[in-house]
């Protein structure tokens, strides 16, 4: 490690928020062999594991923010997003785009932030919400590790949030991409990648 003076940080610094990224109905109702976005093996199981983090956050009075990727049916807001491997996805009029309300146990008291691009910060009111909640630490779960989780992490890091990722509760487009993104995020904030067990314990201690 080049920086020998990396400061020791608590898992949760100040007030936390759990950011649930793009856990949508398609994960649980679309069993297509070929999907509009590739999913690594075990993707659905990892998203179901995320429910434990959501329940843990509620038990510790940590606000839960659900991020929902959604696009207009005329595709006008995709921009360059379709220039890569991804096909058209998350259209407003498609039932698969809805949040996974039942699986994630979404409550009326939770916060929902729609987004048009990969980062949950880009063109959304997430920053206003977090400032209102006086949050310092963001805990990220959901998908995909190498796309929306990664880009949200980078934007959070650049806005000086302490940012953690629960490695058991994220999944990527491939195992290789998932692992590479976890390594890249941990490079930005040493110790950012945490186990579900450790995060649940930290949540209990913060309550």
N, C-alpha and C positions, 0 to 999 in steps of 0.2 A: 504494500500500500504506500503510495507516494506521500500522502498526508499522515504523518506520524502523530499529529495533534488533533485527530478527529474527536470532537467532544462526545462524551457519553450522554445519550439521551434516553429518557424514559419512553416506554412504548406509547403511552399517552401523555402528551405534554399539554397542560391546560385543559380546555374543554374539547371533547371529541364529537365528530359526527360520522355515522356510517353511510358511505356512499355506495349504493347498489346499482351497478352499471349494466344496463341492457339485459336484464333477466326477463325475457318476454315470452309470450305464449308459444311462439314458434319452437322453442326448445323442447316443449312438452307435447306438442301436437303434430309436429312435422317430423316424420320418420323417413324422409326421402334419402335415398342413397347419395344422390347428388344435390347439394344444397346451394343456395345463392352465395353463402359464405361457408368455407370449410370449417369443420369443427374437429378438434383432436379427439381421440378415443377417451371415453369417460366424461365427456362434456356435460351431459345431462346430470350425471351423478354429482359432479362438482357443484353444479348450480343448486341442486337439492341440498347439498351440504351447507350452502350459504344461508339457508333458513336458520341454522343454529346461531350464526352470527347476528342475524336480525333479531331473534328472540333474546339473545344475550344483551344486545344493545338496549332493547326495550326494558329489560330487567334492571339495567343500570341508568335508566333515564337519559340515554344517549339518543339524540334525534336521528331518525332514519330518512335518508333522501334517496328516492328512486329516480334513476335517470332512464329516460325512454327515447331511444332513437326512432324518429318518425320522419317520413318524407311525403311530400305532396304527390298525388297520383300522376300529375303531368311531368314529374321528374325534374322540375325546374331547379330544385335546390340540391341536386346531387353534385353539381360542379364537376371536379376532376375525380370524384370518388369511383366512377365506373371505368376509369382508365387503367385500373389494375386488375387483380384477380376476382374482385367481387362483382356479382350480378345485381340486378335490381332487387331491393329488399326493403322491409319495414315501411310499406306504403300505408298511408292513413286509412284507406278503405279496406285493408286486409285484416281479418280477425287475428292472424298470427302476430300482428304488430302490437297488440294489446299487452300490457304488463301481465306477468304471471301472478295474478291477484291471489288465487287460491293457494298455489304452491308456496308463495312467499308470505302469505298471511298479511297482505297489505291492509292497513287501517286508514280510516278517514283522517286521522291525526298525523299520518305520515306526509312527507313532502314529495311532490312529483315535479320533476324538471324535464320537459321535452327538449331534445336537441336535434339539429340537422346534420351535424358533422361529428367527427370522432371524439373530440374532447368535450367533456361535460361543461367546460367553461366557455367554449367558443360560441358566441352569439346567443347565450342563455342568461338567465337571471341567477345562476348558481352563486356567483360571487356576492350579489346583494343578499341572498338568503344566508350565506355563511357569515357575513358581517353582522347581520341581524342576530344570528344565533351566538355570536362571539366565539366562534370555533377557531381553535389553533391546530388541532390534529385531525386529519382525514384518514379514515380506514376504508380501503377500497376492496370491494368484492364484485364478482360478475364476469362479464366477458366483453370482448375477447382480450386475453392477457396482452397480446402483441399489437392490439389495435386500440380499442377505446379505453381500456384500462391504462395502457402505456401512455397514450397521449394525454389523458386526464391527469395521470401522475406527473408528467413533465410540466404541464401548466400549473398544477398545484405547487410543485417544487419551485417554479420560477416566481410564484407569488408568495413564497416563503411560508407555506404551510408545512408542518411536520406531516409526512405522508407515509402510511403503512399499507401494505398489501397482504391479505391473508392468503397464503399460497395454496391452501387446501380448497379455497372457495373462488378460485379464478381458473379459467381454461382458455387455451388459445386455438388458433387455426391449425396448429400442428404441435406435437410435443417439442420439436426443435425450436419453433418460434416462441412457444410458451417459456421454455427454459432460458432462451436468449434474452427475452424481455425482462424476466425476473432478475437476471444478472445485471442488465443495463439499469434497471430502476434502483437496485441495491448500490450500484456505483454512485448514483446521485445522492442518496442518503444511506449511509452505512447502517445496516440493521433494519432497513425498511421492510424486508420480506420476513413475515412472521407466521407462525403456525396458528391454527384456529384455537388450539388449547391455550397457547400463551395469550392470545388476544382476549379470550373469554375470561381468563384470570385477571388480566389488566382491567377489563370492564368492571368486574366485581369490585376490585380495589378502588376504582374511581367513583363508585356509587355513593 
